[in-house]
């Protein structure tokens, strides 16, 4: 037995907020929405992917955003992404505490914390 890889990350979202999820994850971040299997689609939420990244948003009835726990998403051209996120009306918080990486934090429309980073040097 061996662990092969991380298959996906799931974040929670409020019920009925799929359009807001699409607006942020597809339109702002540039991820592609993935069709959910019918039995899972009936539960709401939305799935997104880019390259090997798979990010699932699931409906949580008693929703509370993840303000500390977060996925860290490695990107190319971090400054352009930061500009897109900022221009879409989301706060960008730069952090230089991780050696070898430029990075910033932002929250999705539901308040979930996201980290975006790019190797430097």
N, CA, C and O atoms as CSV, one atom per row, in Angstrom:
chain,resi,resn,atom,element,x,y,z
A,1,UNK,N,N,0.845,-1.173,0.000
A,1,UNK,CA,C,0.000,0.000,0.000
A,1,UNK,C,C,0.887,1.231,0.000
A,1,UNK,O,O,1.868,1.311,0.739
A,2,UNK,N,N,0.521,2.197,-0.849
A,2,UNK,CA,C,1.194,3.485,-0.837
A,2,UNK,C,C,0.207,4.557,-1.242
A,2,UNK,O,O,-0.711,4.315,-2.025
A,3,UNK,N,N,0.403,5.727,-0.707
A,3,UNK,CA,C,-0.423,6.865,-1.093
A,3,UNK,C,C,0.160,7.431,-2.370
A,3,UNK,O,O,1.363,7.681,-2.450
A,4,UNK,N,N,-0.691,7.636,-3.380
A,4,UNK,CA,C,-0.216,8.085,-4.686
A,4,UNK,C,C,-0.216,9.601,-4.833
A,4,UNK,O,O,0.778,10.185,-5.264
A,5,UNK,N,N,-1.326,10.240,-4.476
A,5,UNK,CA,C,-1.417,11.684,-4.691
A,5,UNK,C,C,-2.660,12.227,-4.001
A,5,UNK,O,O,-3.506,11.471,-3.523
A,6,UNK,N,N,-2.752,13.521,-3.960
A,6,UNK,CA,C,-3.957,14.186,-3.484
A,6,UNK,C,C,-4.923,14.241,-4.673
A,6,UNK,O,O,-4.594,14.827,-5.704
A,7,UNK,N,N,-6.095,13.645,-4.543
A,7,UNK,CA,C,-7.049,13.583,-5.653
A,7,UNK,C,C,-7.760,14.915,-5.879
A,7,UNK,O,O,-7.854,15.387,-7.012
A,8,UNK,N,N,-8.258,15.519,-4.801
A,8,UNK,CA,C,-8.911,16.827,-4.900
A,8,UNK,C,C,-8.976,17.471,-3.529
A,8,UNK,O,O,-8.760,16.821,-2.506
A,9,UNK,N,N,-9.274,18.740,-3.528
A,9,UNK,CA,C,-9.523,19.492,-2.305
A,9,UNK,C,C,-10.978,19.920,-2.348
A,9,UNK,O,O,-11.476,20.353,-3.387
A,10,UNK,N,N,-11.655,19.797,-1.220
A,10,UNK,CA,C,-13.040,20.271,-1.160
A,10,UNK,C,C,-13.151,21.409,-0.169
A,10,UNK,O,O,-12.636,21.345,0.947
A,11,UNK,N,N,-13.835,22.451,-0.605
A,11,UNK,CA,C,-14.184,23.581,0.244
A,11,UNK,C,C,-15.705,23.625,0.353
A,11,UNK,O,O,-16.412,23.125,-0.522
A,12,UNK,N,N,-16.194,24.217,1.417
A,12,UNK,CA,C,-17.637,24.335,1.600
A,12,UNK,C,C,-18.135,25.660,1.041
A,12,UNK,O,O,-17.391,26.633,0.917
A,13,UNK,N,N,-19.410,25.658,0.713
A,13,UNK,CA,C,-20.077,26.860,0.230
A,13,UNK,C,C,-21.522,26.831,0.701
A,13,UNK,O,O,-22.038,25.764,1.035
A,14,UNK,N,N,-22.186,27.983,0.734
A,14,UNK,CA,C,-23.594,27.998,1.124
A,14,UNK,C,C,-24.488,27.441,0.018
A,14,UNK,O,O,-24.122,27.432,-1.158
A,15,UNK,N,N,-25.632,26.991,0.415
A,15,UNK,CA,C,-26.615,26.449,-0.521
A,15,UNK,C,C,-27.052,27.524,-1.521
A,15,UNK,O,O,-27.275,28.675,-1.145
A,16,UNK,N,N,-27.173,27.142,-2.789
A,16,UNK,CA,C,-27.680,28.045,-3.819
A,16,UNK,C,C,-26.695,29.071,-4.338
A,16,UNK,O,O,-27.093,30.010,-5.028
A,17,UNK,N,N,-25.407,28.913,-4.021
A,17,UNK,CA,C,-24.411,29.916,-4.409
A,17,UNK,C,C,-23.521,29.452,-5.571
A,17,UNK,O,O,-22.398,29.932,-5.722
A,18,UNK,N,N,-24.016,28.539,-6.372
A,18,UNK,CA,C,-23.215,28.015,-7.479
A,18,UNK,C,C,-22.804,29.097,-8.474
A,18,UNK,O,O,-21.683,29.063,-8.983
A,19,UNK,N,N,-23.673,30.044,-8.760
A,19,UNK,CA,C,-23.315,31.104,-9.710
A,19,UNK,C,C,-22.173,31.966,-9.178
A,19,UNK,O,O,-21.301,32.373,-9.945
A,20,UNK,N,N,-22.168,32.246,-7.891
A,20,UNK,CA,C,-21.060,33.001,-7.289
A,20,UNK,C,C,-19.772,32.188,-7.360
A,20,UNK,O,O,-18.696,32.741,-7.587
A,21,UNK,N,N,-19.880,30.889,-7.168
A,21,UNK,CA,C,-18.703,30.015,-7.281
A,21,UNK,C,C,-18.154,30.059,-8.702
A,21,UNK,O,O,-16.945,30.193,-8.895
A,22,UNK,N,N,-19.023,29.949,-9.690
A,22,UNK,CA,C,-18.584,30.005,-11.091
A,22,UNK,C,C,-17.948,31.363,-11.408
A,22,UNK,O,O,-16.924,31.438,-12.086
A,23,UNK,N,N,-18.564,32.416,-10.913
A,23,UNK,CA,C,-18.046,33.754,-11.167
A,23,UNK,C,C,-16.630,33.937,-10.649
A,23,UNK,O,O,-15.824,34.620,-11.281
A,24,UNK,N,N,-16.317,33.339,-9.513
A,24,UNK,CA,C,-14.982,33.476,-8.949
A,24,UNK,C,C,-14.017,32.436,-9.501
A,24,UNK,O,O,-12.979,32.784,-10.064
A,25,UNK,N,N,-14.357,31.171,-9.342
A,25,UNK,CA,C,-13.406,30.107,-9.690
A,25,UNK,C,C,-13.188,29.968,-11.199
A,25,UNK,O,O,-12.074,29.675,-11.632
A,26,UNK,N,N,-14.225,30.171,-11.997
A,26,UNK,CA,C,-14.066,30.086,-13.458
A,26,UNK,C,C,-13.681,31.446,-14.041
A,26,UNK,O,O,-12.670,31.562,-14.735
A,27,UNK,N,N,-14.477,32.465,-13.763
A,27,UNK,CA,C,-14.268,33.757,-14.424
A,27,UNK,C,C,-13.038,34.513,-13.912
A,27,UNK,O,O,-12.302,35.095,-14.708
A,28,UNK,N,N,-12.807,34.514,-12.610
A,28,UNK,CA,C,-11.673,35.255,-12.057
A,28,UNK,C,C,-10.393,34.413,-12.078
A,28,UNK,O,O,-9.356,34.862,-12.567
A,29,UNK,N,N,-10.474,33.188,-11.543
A,29,UNK,CA,C,-9.268,32.354,-11.461
A,29,UNK,C,C,-8.949,31.617,-12.756
A,29,UNK,O,O,-7.808,31.201,-12.959
A,30,UNK,N,N,-9.925,31.450,-13.628
A,30,UNK,CA,C,-9.677,30.778,-14.903
A,30,UNK,C,C,-9.740,29.263,-14.846
A,30,UNK,O,O,-9.265,28.593,-15.763
A,31,UNK,N,N,-10.327,28.704,-13.773
A,31,UNK,CA,C,-10.490,27.252,-13.710
A,31,UNK,C,C,-11.644,26.839,-14.610
A,31,UNK,O,O,-12.514,27.650,-14.928
A,32,UNK,N,N,-11.650,25.600,-15.013
A,32,UNK,CA,C,-12.714,25.054,-15.855
A,32,UNK,C,C,-13.707,24.302,-14.977
A,32,UNK,O,O,-13.312,23.487,-14.144
A,33,UNK,N,N,-14.989,24.574,-15.163
A,33,UNK,CA,C,-15.987,23.818,-14.406
A,33,UNK,C,C,-16.081,22.405,-14.971
A,33,UNK,O,O,-16.093,22.204,-16.186
A,34,UNK,N,N,-16.148,21.445,-14.079
A,34,UNK,CA,C,-16.241,20.026,-14.431
A,34,UNK,C,C,-17.651,19.557,-14.088
A,34,UNK,O,O,-18.172,19.870,-13.017
A,35,UNK,N,N,-18.263,18.811,-14.994
A,35,UNK,CA,C,-19.605,18.287,-14.750
A,35,UNK,C,C,-19.567,17.242,-13.646
A,35,UNK,O,O,-18.778,16.298,-13.695
A,36,UNK,N,N,-20.425,17.421,-12.652
A,36,UNK,CA,C,-20.507,16.474,-11.550
A,36,UNK,C,C,-21.368,15.272,-11.971
A,36,UNK,O,O,-22.286,15.427,-12.776
A,37,UNK,N,N,-21.083,14.092,-11.438
A,37,UNK,CA,C,-21.962,12.950,-11.684
A,37,UNK,C,C,-23.376,13.274,-11.192
A,37,UNK,O,O,-23.525,13.980,-10.194
A,38,UNK,N,N,-24.427,12.769,-11.875
A,38,UNK,CA,C,-25.808,13.144,-11.552
A,38,UNK,C,C,-26.182,13.026,-10.072
A,38,UNK,O,O,-26.814,13.934,-9.532
A,39,UNK,N,N,-25.815,11.949,-9.415
A,39,UNK,CA,C,-26.182,11.787,-7.997
A,39,UNK,C,C,-25.519,12.842,-7.121
A,39,UNK,O,O,-26.106,13.287,-6.135
A,40,UNK,N,N,-24.310,13.243,-7.471
A,40,UNK,CA,C,-23.622,14.281,-6.704
A,40,UNK,C,C,-24.109,15.674,-7.102
A,40,UNK,O,O,-24.167,16.574,-6.263
A,41,UNK,N,N,-24.456,15.854,-8.365
A,41,UNK,CA,C,-24.963,17.156,-8.827
A,41,UNK,C,C,-26.256,17.520,-8.107
A,41,UNK,O,O,-26.528,18.697,-7.869
A,42,UNK,N,N,-27.050,16.515,-7.760
A,42,UNK,CA,C,-28.315,16.765,-7.062
A,42,UNK,C,C,-28.095,17.375,-5.681
A,42,UNK,O,O,-29.017,17.957,-5.110
A,43,UNK,N,N,-26.893,17.248,-5.143
A,43,UNK,CA,C,-26.574,17.800,-3.820
A,43,UNK,C,C,-26.122,19.256,-3.890
A,43,UNK,O,O,-25.910,19.887,-2.854
A,44,UNK,N,N,-25.973,19.795,-5.104
A,44,UNK,CA,C,-25.511,21.168,-5.267
A,44,UNK,C,C,-24.001,21.253,-5.276
A,44,UNK,O,O,-23.310,20.234,-5.261
A,45,UNK,N,N,-23.493,22.470,-5.300
A,45,UNK,CA,C,-22.054,22.672,-5.343
A,45,UNK,C,C,-21.548,22.733,-6.768
A,45,UNK,O,O,-22.328,22.733,-7.721
A,46,UNK,N,N,-20.234,22.784,-6.903
A,46,UNK,CA,C,-19.608,22.872,-8.220
A,46,UNK,C,C,-18.184,22.343,-8.135
A,46,UNK,O,O,-17.520,22.465,-7.106
A,47,UNK,N,N,-17.734,21.761,-9.225
A,47,UNK,CA,C,-16.370,21.232,-9.310
A,47,UNK,C,C,-15.597,22.009,-10.361
A,47,UNK,O,O,-16.146,22.395,-11.393
A,48,UNK,N,N,-14.306,22.237,-10.087
A,48,UNK,CA,C,-13.443,22.973,-11.002
A,48,UNK,C,C,-12.105,22.265,-11.118
A,48,UNK,O,O,-11.705,21.516,-10.227
A,49,UNK,N,N,-11.412,22.514,-12.238
A,49,UNK,CA,C,-10.104,21.899,-12.452
A,49,UNK,C,C,-9.248,22.799,-13.327
A,49,UNK,O,O,-9.749,23.621,-14.094
A,50,UNK,N,N,-7.927,22.613,-13.185
A,50,UNK,CA,C,-6.932,23.249,-14.049
A,50,UNK,C,C,-5.681,22.394,-13.941
A,50,UNK,O,O,-5.125,22.239,-12.854
A,51,UNK,N,N,-5.233,21.837,-15.065
A,51,UNK,CA,C,-4.090,20.929,-15.004
A,51,UNK,C,C,-4.407,19.781,-14.071
A,51,UNK,O,O,-5.435,19.121,-14.224
A,52,UNK,N,N,-3.532,19.534,-13.103
A,52,UNK,CA,C,-3.758,18.458,-12.142
A,52,UNK,C,C,-4.567,18.897,-10.930
A,52,UNK,O,O,-4.921,18.064,-10.095
A,53,UNK,N,N,-4.867,20.185,-10.816
A,53,UNK,CA,C,-5.654,20.691,-9.694
A,53,UNK,C,C,-7.124,20.332,-9.866
A,53,UNK,O,O,-7.715,20.580,-10.917
A,54,UNK,N,N,-7.705,19.749,-8.829
A,54,UNK,CA,C,-9.143,19.491,-8.789
A,54,UNK,C,C,-9.663,20.117,-7.505
A,54,UNK,O,O,-9.233,19.760,-6.408
A,55,UNK,N,N,-10.582,21.044,-7.649
A,55,UNK,CA,C,-11.142,21.743,-6.509
A,55,UNK,C,C,-12.655,21.580,-6.526
A,55,UNK,O,O,-13.318,21.962,-7.490
A,56,UNK,N,N,-13.191,21.017,-5.465
A,56,UNK,CA,C,-14.627,20.777,-5.358
A,56,UNK,C,C,-15.214,21.719,-4.313
A,56,UNK,O,O,-14.629,21.928,-3.251
A,57,UNK,N,N,-16.357,22.274,-4.621
A,57,UNK,CA,C,-17.105,23.081,-3.662
A,57,UNK,C,C,-18.390,22.333,-3.343
A,57,UNK,O,O,-19.206,22.070,-4.227
A,58,UNK,N,N,-18.558,21.996,-2.081
A,58,UNK,CA,C,-19.742,21.258,-1.647
A,58,UNK,C,C,-20.616,22.119,-0.755
A,58,UNK,O,O,-20.125,22.930,0.030
A,59,UNK,N,N,-21.916,21.928,-0.889
A,59,UNK,CA,C,-22.878,22.692,-0.100
A,59,UNK,C,C,-22.866,22.189,1.343
A,59,UNK,O,O,-22.923,20.987,1.603
A,60,UNK,N,N,-22.790,23.128,2.256
A,60,UNK,CA,C,-22.851,22.819,3.681
A,60,UNK,C,C,-24.002,23.634,4.264
A,60,UNK,O,O,-23.980,24.864,4.230
A,61,UNK,N,N,-25.005,22.940,4.800
A,61,UNK,CA,C,-26.205,23.626,5.281
A,61,UNK,C,C,-25.891,24.630,6.385
A,61,UNK,O,O,-26.448,25.728,6.389
A,62,UNK,N,N,-25.036,24.286,7.295
A,62,UNK,CA,C,-24.659,25.177,8.382
A,62,UNK,C,C,-23.306,25.812,8.043
A,62,UNK,O,O,-22.368,25.749,8.838
A,63,UNK,N,N,-23.213,26.412,6.874
A,63,UNK,CA,C,-21.944,26.874,6.321
A,63,UNK,C,C,-21.227,27.881,7.207
A,63,UNK,O,O,-21.814,28.828,7.731
A,64,UNK,N,N,-19.927,27.632,7.349
A,64,UNK,CA,C,-18.993,28.583,7.963
A,64,UNK,C,C,-17.723,28.538,7.124
A,64,UNK,O,O,-17.213,27.450,6.854
A,65,UNK,N,N,-17.204,29.671,6.709
A,65,UNK,CA,C,-16.011,29.655,5.854
A,65,UNK,C,C,-14.770,29.156,6.594
A,65,UNK,O,O,-14.637,29.320,7.807
A,66,UNK,N,N,-13.882,28.552,5.838
A,66,UNK,CA,C,-12.578,28.128,6.359
A,66,UNK,C,C,-11.664,29.345,6.310
A,66,UNK,O,O,-11.197,29.726,5.237
A,67,UNK,N,N,-11.407,29.951,7.453
A,67,UNK,CA,C,-10.609,31.167,7.497
A,67,UNK,C,C,-9.133,30.907,7.774
A,67,UNK,O,O,-8.304,31.786,7.540
A,68,UNK,N,N,-8.790,29.728,8.264
A,68,UNK,CA,C,-7.386,29.379,8.509
A,68,UNK,C,C,-6.961,28.231,7.583
A,68,UNK,O,O,-6.004,28.374,6.821
A,69,UNK,N,N,-7.661,27.106,7.644
A,69,UNK,CA,C,-7.364,25.981,6.755
A,69,UNK,C,C,-7.587,26.445,5.314
A,69,UNK,O,O,-8.536,27.177,5.034
A,70,UNK,N,N,-6.707,26.015,4.401
A,70,UNK,CA,C,-6.811,26.511,3.032
A,70,UNK,C,C,-5.990,25.644,2.077
A,70,UNK,O,O,-5.027,24.999,2.491
A,71,UNK,N,N,-6.375,25.631,0.801
A,71,UNK,CA,C,-5.490,25.047,-0.204
A,71,UNK,C,C,-4.455,26.082,-0.626
A,71,UNK,O,O,-4.729,27.282,-0.617
A,72,UNK,N,N,-3.276,25.620,-0.992
A,72,UNK,CA,C,-2.237,26.480,-1.549
A,72,UNK,C,C,-2.089,26.092,-3.015
A,72,UNK,O,O,-1.773,24.943,-3.327
A,73,UNK,N,N,-2.310,27.026,-3.895
A,73,UNK,CA,C,-2.352,26.766,-5.327
A,73,UNK,C,C,-1.157,27.434,-5.985
A,73,UNK,O,O,-1.029,28.658,-5.974
A,74,UNK,N,N,-0.280,26.612,-6.560
A,74,UNK,CA,C,0.902,27.144,-7.246
A,74,UNK,C,C,0.504,27.588,-8.641
A,74,UNK,O,O,-0.176,26.863,-9.367
A,75,UNK,N,N,0.938,28.796,-9.010
A,75,UNK,CA,C,0.569,29.375,-10.298
A,75,UNK,C,C,1.793,29.925,-11.017
A,75,UNK,O,O,2.858,30.090,-10.422
A,76,UNK,N,N,1.626,30.204,-12.292
A,76,UNK,CA,C,2.597,30.965,-13.063
A,76,UNK,C,C,2.030,32.367,-13.217
A,76,UNK,O,O,0.824,32.535,-13.397
A,77,UNK,N,N,2.881,33.360,-13.148
A,77,UNK,CA,C,2.491,34.763,-13.284
A,77,UNK,C,C,1.565,35.205,-12.154
A,77,UNK,O,O,0.440,35.650,-12.379
A,78,UNK,N,N,2.071,35.070,-10.946
A,78,UNK,CA,C,1.319,35.389,-9.738
A,78,UNK,C,C,0.835,36.832,-9.720
A,78,UNK,O,O,-0.281,37.098,-9.275
A,79,UNK,N,N,1.646,37.759,-10.190
A,79,UNK,CA,C,1.250,39.171,-10.144
A,79,UNK,C,C,0.033,39.444,-11.031
A,79,UNK,O,O,-0.820,40.256,-10.674
A,80,UNK,N,N,-0.052,38.779,-12.173
A,80,UNK,CA,C,-1.228,38.948,-13.038
A,80,UNK,C,C,-2.471,38.397,-12.358
A,80,UNK,O,O,-3.541,39.003,-12.422
A,81,UNK,N,N,-2.331,37.237,-11.700
A,81,UNK,CA,C,-3.475,36.675,-10.979
A,81,UNK,C,C,-3.900,37.617,-9.855
A,81,UNK,O,O,-5.094,37.851,-9.666
A,82,UNK,N,N,-2.943,38.157,-9.112
A,82,UNK,CA,C,-3.274,39.084,-8.029
A,82,UNK,C,C,-4.045,40.293,-8.570
A,82,UNK,O,O,-4.995,40.760,-7.942
A,83,UNK,N,N,-3.637,40.785,-9.719
A,83,UNK,CA,C,-4.329,41.920,-10.328
A,83,UNK,C,C,-5.762,41.531,-10.710
A,83,UNK,O,O,-6.693,42.300,-10.470
A,84,UNK,N,N,-5.947,40.343,-11.302
A,84,UNK,CA,C,-7.291,39.892,-11.687
A,84,UNK,C,C,-8.192,39.759,-10.468
A,84,UNK,O,O,-9.351,40.173,-10.492
A,85,UNK,N,N,-7.647,39.174,-9.395
A,85,UNK,CA,C,-8.422,38.982,-8.171
A,85,UNK,C,C,-8.806,40.339,-7.583
A,85,UNK,O,O,-9.951,40.547,-7.183
A,86,UNK,N,N,-7.852,41.249,-7.533
A,86,UNK,CA,C,-8.103,42.582,-6.992
A,86,UNK,C,C,-9.119,43.351,-7.841
A,86,UNK,O,O,-10.033,43.977,-7.303
A,87,UNK,N,N,-8.960,43.306,-9.162
A,87,UNK,CA,C,-9.882,44.010,-10.056
A,87,UNK,C,C,-11.291,43.451,-9.981
A,87,UNK,O,O,-12.252,44.154,-10.296
A,88,UNK,N,N,-11.432,42.190,-9.566
A,88,UNK,CA,C,-12.750,41.575,-9.411
A,88,UNK,C,C,-13.389,41.945,-8.069
A,88,UNK,O,O,-14.511,41.533,-7.774
A,89,UNK,N,N,-12.662,42.728,-7.258
A,89,UNK,CA,C,-13.227,43.207,-6.009
A,89,UNK,C,C,-12.870,42.398,-4.772
A,89,UNK,O,O,-13.491,42.564,-3.722
A,90,UNK,N,N,-11.879,41.528,-4.885
A,90,UNK,CA,C,-11.456,40.711,-3.748
A,90,UNK,C,C,-10.131,41.238,-3.207
A,90,UNK,O,O,-9.249,41.639,-3.967
A,91,UNK,N,N,-10.007,41.229,-1.885
A,91,UNK,CA,C,-8.777,41.700,-1.248
A,91,UNK,C,C,-7.638,40.714,-1.472
A,91,UNK,O,O,-7.828,39.500,-1.391
A,92,UNK,N,N,-6.463,41.244,-1.750
A,92,UNK,CA,C,-5.241,40.463,-1.927
A,92,UNK,C,C,-4.292,40.834,-0.798
A,92,UNK,O,O,-3.987,42.010,-0.597
A,93,UNK,N,N,-3.828,39.834,-0.065
A,93,UNK,CA,C,-2.920,40.066,1.064
A,93,UNK,C,C,-1.594,39.368,0.778
A,93,UNK,O,O,-1.487,38.146,0.875
A,94,UNK,N,N,-0.588,40.163,0.425
A,94,UNK,CA,C,0.733,39.614,0.120
A,94,UNK,C,C,1.424,39.169,1.396
A,94,UNK,O,O,1.225,39.758,2.458
A,95,UNK,N,N,2.232,38.130,1.288
A,95,UNK,CA,C,2.956,37.581,2.438
A,95,UNK,C,C,4.313,37.101,1.944
A,95,UNK,O,O,4.385,36.352,0.969
A,96,UNK,N,N,5.394,37.521,2.604
A,96,UNK,CA,C,6.730,37.116,2.169
A,96,UNK,C,C,7.431,36.223,3.199
A,96,UNK,O,O,8.660,36.185,3.251
A,97,UNK,N,N,6.664,35.516,4.006
A,97,UNK,CA,C,7.233,34.693,5.077
A,97,UNK,C,C,7.737,33.326,4.617
A,97,UNK,O,O,8.440,32.658,5.376
A,98,UNK,N,N,7.405,32.889,3.409
A,98,UNK,CA,C,7.811,31.562,2.931
A,98,UNK,C,C,8.997,31.708,1.982
A,98,UNK,O,O,8.823,32.149,0.846
A,99,UNK,N,N,10.204,31.344,2.431
A,99,UNK,CA,C,11.389,31.486,1.577
A,99,UNK,C,C,11.228,30.734,0.253
A,99,UNK,O,O,10.731,29.608,0.209
A,100,UNK,N,N,11.662,31.392,-0.816
A,100,UNK,CA,C,11.637,30.768,-2.136
A,100,UNK,C,C,10.333,30.929,-2.892
A,100,UNK,O,O,10.199,30.433,-4.011
A,101,UNK,N,N,9.366,31.618,-2.294
A,101,UNK,CA,C,8.065,31.791,-2.943
A,101,UNK,C,C,7.553,33.210,-2.773
A,101,UNK,O,O,7.725,33.829,-1.723
A,102,UNK,N,N,6.925,33.709,-3.815
A,102,UNK,CA,C,6.072,34.891,-3.707
A,102,UNK,C,C,4.673,34.331,-3.483
A,102,UNK,O,O,4.297,33.321,-4.078
A,103,UNK,N,N,3.908,34.992,-2.625
A,103,UNK,CA,C,2.571,34.451,-2.379
A,103,UNK,C,C,1.636,35.517,-1.850
A,103,UNK,O,O,2.049,36.529,-1.284
A,104,UNK,N,N,0.345,35.246,-2.060
A,104,UNK,CA,C,-0.687,36.090,-1.477
A,104,UNK,C,C,-1.861,35.221,-1.063
A,104,UNK,O,O,-2.032,34.094,-1.528
A,105,UNK,N,N,-2.657,35.784,-0.179
A,105,UNK,CA,C,-3.890,35.153,0.269
A,105,UNK,C,C,-5.061,35.977,-0.226
A,105,UNK,O,O,-4.969,37.198,-0.356
A,106,UNK,N,N,-6.156,35.301,-0.500
A,106,UNK,CA,C,-7.410,35.955,-0.849
A,106,UNK,C,C,-8.531,35.052,-0.351
A,106,UNK,O,O,-8.313,33.869,-0.091
A,107,UNK,N,N,-9.704,35.600,-0.220
A,107,UNK,CA,C,-10.877,34.811,0.162
A,107,UNK,C,C,-11.796,34.700,-1.039
A,107,UNK,O,O,-11.932,35.637,-1.825
A,108,UNK,N,N,-12.432,33.532,-1.171
A,108,UNK,CA,C,-13.422,33.367,-2.230
A,108,UNK,C,C,-14.691,34.123,-1.843
A,108,UNK,O,O,-14.723,34.729,-0.772
A,109,UNK,N,N,-15.734,34.112,-2.668
A,109,UNK,CA,C,-16.936,34.889,-2.345
A,109,UNK,C,C,-17.608,34.473,-1.039
A,109,UNK,O,O,-18.447,35.202,-0.511
A,110,UNK,N,N,-17.242,33.309,-0.522
A,110,UNK,CA,C,-17.872,32.776,0.682
A,110,UNK,C,C,-17.003,32.966,1.924
A,110,UNK,O,O,-17.410,32.594,3.025
A,111,UNK,N,N,-15.813,33.540,1.758
A,111,UNK,CA,C,-14.921,33.773,2.877
A,111,UNK,C,C,-13.895,32.687,3.113
A,111,UNK,O,O,-13.126,32.773,4.071
A,112,UNK,N,N,-13.857,31.652,2.259
A,112,UNK,CA,C,-12.849,30.606,2.383
A,112,UNK,C,C,-11.480,31.160,2.010
A,112,UNK,O,O,-11.335,31.837,0.992
A,113,UNK,N,N,-10.484,30.873,2.828
A,113,UNK,CA,C,-9.121,31.351,2.586
A,113,UNK,C,C,-8.455,30.526,1.482
A,113,UNK,O,O,-8.553,29.299,1.464
A,114,UNK,N,N,-7.785,31.210,0.575
A,114,UNK,CA,C,-7.027,30.588,-0.498
A,114,UNK,C,C,-5.632,31.183,-0.513
A,114,UNK,O,O,-5.467,32.387,-0.321
A,115,UNK,N,N,-4.632,30.352,-0.739
A,115,UNK,CA,C,-3.249,30.813,-0.881
A,115,UNK,C,C,-2.818,30.559,-2.326
A,115,UNK,O,O,-3.059,29.486,-2.880
A,116,UNK,N,N,-2.180,31.556,-2.919
A,116,UNK,CA,C,-1.636,31.423,-4.270
A,116,UNK,C,C,-0.151,31.717,-4.176
A,116,UNK,O,O,0.247,32.713,-3.572
A,117,UNK,N,N,0.675,30.860,-4.768
A,117,UNK,CA,C,2.101,31.055,-4.658
A,117,UNK,C,C,2.825,30.680,-5.951
A,117,UNK,O,O,2.324,29.925,-6.784
A,118,UNK,N,N,4.043,31.253,-6.077
A,118,UNK,CA,C,4.883,31.011,-7.244
A,118,UNK,C,C,6.335,30.967,-6.779
A,118,UNK,O,O,6.774,31.844,-6.035
A,119,UNK,N,N,7.087,29.945,-7.216
A,119,UNK,CA,C,8.513,29.898,-6.855
A,119,UNK,C,C,9.245,31.116,-7.409
A,119,UNK,O,O,8.927,31.602,-8.494
A,120,UNK,N,N,10.223,31.601,-6.656
A,120,UNK,CA,C,11.063,32.717,-7.100
A,120,UNK,C,C,12.526,32.300,-7.005
A,120,UNK,O,O,12.889,31.431,-6.212
A,121,UNK,N,N,13.360,32.937,-7.830
A,121,UNK,CA,C,14.801,32.689,-7.757
A,121,UNK,C,C,15.306,31.546,-8.520
A,121,UNK,O,O,16.507,31.276,-8.505
